[in-house]
């Protein structure tokens, strides 16, 4: 984009980048001023009405589990017309507070900017326990209490993390036993050797190590020498997550 020239002190529009080239006469000398402006560094404040719009949408989603129609938004916020609803949606979408599906009804979603600000305003409670030291499972070692903590928000603070309870003994050599809980990070991608939650043929899920073999064939490898691997075509497997950690209750 070619630079545009404006005088110092003149208002600046929302553009990705432009140069301001201004001249001031000081005696026989000219002072050239150059400024760079980046629109995405400018704070885009919400109006009171836009905040009310987001609060209404968040409350509706939490209560109903689906997004409101334009008519429900207009009624809930006492807006005069659907055009006003559309205007608010466009403004909030441009500021990344909203997302919506193209040509779909009830497709409004809260955007990343909304969740980012909510985390700043309402940080999640700390999920920590004291980490008092380390204990040997072989020869005894000296026990010395430390001042560290183990922070479970490293695992559970991400909304993309979920838990599953294990049934069966196919992963016992990876120390994942029947009755254990695994923490899983949502993902549809996996690398060779990852322990994954795999949906096979759209019907059954299994916990195995993932390996992509020649010919677009997938091997789902158990960690139990008494069990055989599962071989399936690549397009018959949907990765639903990768294991982050294992929890066991006694």
N, C-alpha and C positions, 0 to 999 in steps of 0.2 A: 504494500500500500504506500502510495507516495506521501511524503510529509505534508502537513498543513501548517500554515503560519498564522499565529494570533498574537495580539499584543499582551504584554504582561498585565496581569490583574484581570484579564477577561475570563469569564467562566469557561470551564472545559467540559466537553461532552463525554459520554461513555464510549470510548474507542479503545481498541486493544493497544495501540501505540501511536503517538505522533510527537513531532518536535515543535517546540515553541521557539520562534526566532524573533526576538524583540530588540528594538534599538531605543536607547535613551540618549538624548543630546546632553552632554556635560561639557560646557565650554566648546572646545574644538574636537573633543574626543567622543567617540561613540562606545557605549557599553553594550556588548552583545550578550544576551542571556539565552541559555539553552536549558530546556527542561524536558525530562522524559516522564511520561505518565503511562501507567499500566492499569487498565480498568479493574482487573481482578484483584488489585491491592486496595481498592476503595471499599470501605465498609458499606454494605448495602443494608441499611436499617429497615426493619419491618414497621409498617404503620400499625396503629391500634387495631384497625379492622382486619388486617392480615393476620395479626396474632390471634384474634378471635376466630378467624377462619381455621387456622391450624389447630387451635384448642378444640373446636367443634369436630374437626375431622379425626383428631386423635381419640377423642372420647367416643365418637361413633364407631370407629374401628375396634376399639377395645371392647365396647359393649356388644356390638353386632357381629364382629368378625368379618365384615365385608364393608366396602366403601359406600358412601351415600350417593344417591342420584343427585343431579343438579337441582331437581325440585325439592328434595329433602334438605339440601344445603340452603336454598333460598328461604324455605320455611323456617328452618332452625335458626337462621341468622337474621330473619326479618328483612331480607333483601327484596328490592322492588321488582327485579326481573332476572331472568336466566342470563341475560347479557352481562349483568353485574357479576354474577357467579363466574362466568367465563373470563371476565376481565381479571378477577382476583386469581383464578387458576393460572392464567398466563403469566401474571406478575410473579407469583410464588414459584412457578416452574422455572422462570428465568433466573431466579435467585437460588435454585437448587433445594428449595424446601419441599417441593412436590415432584412426583413422577406420575405419569399416566400412560396407559396403553393407547396405541394409535387406533382410532375408530372402534373403541370398545366401551361398552357401558359399565358403570361401576368399577372403573379401572384406576381411580386415584390412589396413590400411595404416598406416604410420608417419605421425603427425600433424605439424602445423607446429611445435608446441612442441619435439618431438624434434629436428627439423632445426635449429631456432634454437639450441638448446643445443649441438648438435654443432658448429655453426659457431663458437660462442664458445670451445668447448674445443679445437677443431682448426681454426684459421683456415687458409684455403687459402694456399699459397705465393704470394708476390708474383710477378706476371708483368709485369716492367718491363724496358724498355730505355732507355738514356740518350737524351734528346731534345736533341741538340747545337746545334740552331739551325734556320734555314730556308734553303732554297735556291731561287733563281729558276729558272723554266723559260723566262723571257724574257730581259730585259737582266740582266747580272751585278749582284749586290749584294754588299756586304761580308759576309764570313763571320765570325761571332763565336760562339764556343762558349758555350752556356748550361749551367745546372745542372738543367734540368728533366728529367723522365722521362715516358715514355709508358707508361701502365699498361693492359695488355691485360685485366686482371681486370674493367675497366669493361665489357668485352664478354663475356669468357669465364667470368666468375665466377658468372653466373646459370645455374642448371640448365635453364632454359627456352631457352637459346641453343644452336643447332646450326649446322653448316656444310654447304654444298652446293657442288659444283663445277659451273661453268657450261659448258654445251655449246651452241654456236650463237652467232649475232651479232645477235640481235634487240634487244639493249639497248646497242649500242655507243655511241649518243649520250648515254647516261647513264654512259659510261666503264666499262661492265661487258662484258668481252670473253670470247671463247671461252677456256676454261682457267682463268679467274679463280675464286677462292673467295669466296662470299658468306656472311657471318655473319647468321643469321636468328633473330629472336625469335619463339618460338611465340605465335601469336595467332589467334583465329578472327574477329577484327574488323579492318576497314580503313576508312580515310577516302579520299576522292577524292585521287588523286595518289600514294598510297603505292605503293612497289614491293613486290609481294607474291609469295609462293609460292601459286599457285592450283591446286587440284585440280578439273579440269573433267570433268563427267559421271562422277565416281568412278573415272576410268580414267587420265587423263594429267595430269601437273603441268607448269606453265609459270611462268616468271618474267616478270612484266609489271607495268605501272602499272595500278592499279585505278580505275575510274570507274563509279559507279552512275548510270544514266540513267533517263529517264522510262519508265514502263511496266514497272518492275522488271526492266530489262535491264541487264546488266553489259557494259562495254567493257574488255577487257584490251588495253592499248595498248603496242605495241612502241616502242622508241626507235631505230628504223631506218626511214628514209623509203622504203626499198624493200619494206617489209613492211606488210601490212594488219592492222588491229586484229581481234581476235576478239570477236564478239558472242554472248553466251549469256544465257539466262534466269537470274535471280538464284538460283533454287533449284537450278540446275545447277552452281553454283560453291561450293566450300568453301575458305575462306581458311585456310592452314596456317601462315602466319607472315609477318612483315614484315622487310625487309632493314635491317640495322643498319650494315653496313660491307662493304667490298670489299677482298680481299687478292689480291695478284698476285705470283707468283714468276717470277724471270727466270733 
